[in-house]
Amino acid sequence: MAITKEVLDELLKEYRGLEDITGPEGLLKQLTKALIERAMEAELTEHVGYEKHDQGEKRTENRRNGKNTKTVRTDQGPLEIAVPRDRDGTFEPAIIIESIIQKNLRMRKIISTA
């Protein structure tokens, strides 16, 4: 999936400098948090077998059951994320396993060559 120019323009509409991207509350940190949390929601949907807010018949007794917070280490520093949980306590999101974050979700600092 390609990220469109329009999506990038929207993300960078308030860009004023490198700090806006790599700073403590910069875009990289915000994107990392959003991507991890959305991936976990998708994993939970697969795990329980139905979409969030689905009012239809469920094929399992297991249900979504709120969220817990967890702090993970990223290149942007510690990041507090909301981890969804299931009623049975059997959901373990693969995306937050520390080694996966360190190996696959590394965000490199943008180096200015001006």
Helices and strands as residue ranges (DSSP letters): H 5-11, H 18-22, H 27-48, E 64-74, E 77-86, G 94-96, H 98-104
